[in-house]
Amino acid sequence: MAGLNVYSVLVVLFLTCGVVMATKENDQIIKENNCESKMGLPCVLEAFTSIFNTGSISNKCCDELFALEKVCHSALVKRTLENPVFKDLNPATIIAKRIQT
């Protein structure tokens, strides 16, 4: 029985460390690539609405999103999905919408 408890604690610790490492990795990518400064706020909001809610993205903002590059775009979406506010969103759906956008 004690072995099961130790095993459970190790599994929880491993999963927690994985989430923390993923968060640090995304934050590092965002910082190293200056991702947060590559798009203007109106286009950030438009892209966010298009990916996380419903809506479309204008040609101007599409150009800014394209200039953001896939690395930044992926890291920003992943960091958003790690936020507890968005815990109820289906990551597969969001990733599909990210690709579509």
Solvent accessible surface area in square Angstrom, and as a share of the most:
residue,aa,sasa,rsa
1,M,185,0.83
2,A,74,0.57
3,G,53,0.51
4,L,109,0.54
5,N,89,0.45
6,V,89,0.51
7,Y,139,0.53
8,S,51,0.33
9,V,98,0.56
10,L,102,0.51
11,V,58,0.33
12,V,96,0.55
13,L,100,0.50
14,F,154,0.64
15,L,108,0.54
16,T,72,0.42
17,C,60,0.36
18,G,37,0.36
19,V,93,0.54
20,V,73,0.42
21,M,132,0.59
22,A,42,0.33
23,T,46,0.26
24,K,134,0.57
25,E,104,0.47
26,N,9,0.04
27,D,57,0.30
28,Q,104,0.46
29,I,46,0.23
30,I,6,0.03
31,K,164,0.70
32,E,116,0.52
33,N,54,0.28
34,N,98,0.50
35,C,2,0.01
36,E,113,0.51
37,S,91,0.59
38,K,77,0.33
39,M,23,0.10
40,G,35,0.34
41,L,121,0.60
42,P,101,0.64
43,C,2,0.01
44,V,60,0.35
45,L,102,0.51
46,E,52,0.23
47,A,6,0.05
48,F,68,0.29
49,T,56,0.32
50,S,10,0.06
51,I,4,0.02
52,F,17,0.07
53,N,83,0.42
54,T,117,0.68
55,G,52,0.50
56,S,95,0.61
57,I,35,0.18
58,S,51,0.33
59,N,129,0.66
60,K,133,0.56
61,C,6,0.03
62,C,51,0.31
63,D,100,0.52
64,E,43,0.19
65,L,18,0.09
66,F,177,0.74
67,A,63,0.49
68,L,4,0.02
69,E,101,0.45
70,K,154,0.65
71,V,85,0.49
72,C,1,0.00
73,H,23,0.10
74,S,20,0.13
75,A,2,0.01
76,L,41,0.20
77,V,8,0.04
78,K,105,0.45
79,R,81,0.30
80,T,28,0.16
81,L,34,0.17
82,E,66,0.29
83,N,60,0.31
84,P,103,0.65
85,V,120,0.69
86,F,45,0.19
87,K,154,0.65
88,D,128,0.67
89,L,55,0.27
90,N,88,0.45
91,P,74,0.47
92,A,70,0.54
93,T,67,0.39
94,I,6,0.03
95,I,67,0.34
96,A,59,0.46
97,K,50,0.21
98,R,35,0.13
99,I,127,0.65
100,Q,156,0.69
101,T,37,0.21
